[in-house]
Amino acid sequence: QRSLPAQLVFVSACHSAALGSAFVEAGVPHVVAVRSGEQISDEVARVFSGFFYGALLAGQT
């Protein structure tokens, strides 16, 4: 198992759980992905991403 230098991976895509799991297995400590079998609308993904990245930029962890 090789550790990736990334501390956070954000996968904004429907059914991205398997990809998220691969990042976790590669050593990324913080992964955001969408559960398999779940779908999110483009608008919801856009709004969530905005709040998520806004919070990170504001120093919230």
Residue pairs with C-beta under 8 A, 6 or more apart in sequence:
1 25
1 26
1 27
2 26
2 27
3 26
3 27
4 23
4 26
4 27
4 28
6 23
6 28
7 28
7 29
7 30
8 28
8 29
8 30
8 31
8 32
9 20
9 23
9 28
9 30
9 31
9 32
9 33
10 32
10 49
10 52
10 53
11 19
11 20
11 23
11 31
11 32
11 33
11 34
12 34
12 45
12 48
12 49
13 19
13 33
13 34
14 34
14 38
14 39
14 40
15 34
15 36
15 37
15 38
15 39
16 33
16 34
17 33
17 34
17 35
17 36
18 36
19 33
20 31
20 32
20 33
21 33
23 31
23 33
24 31
32 52
34 40
40 48
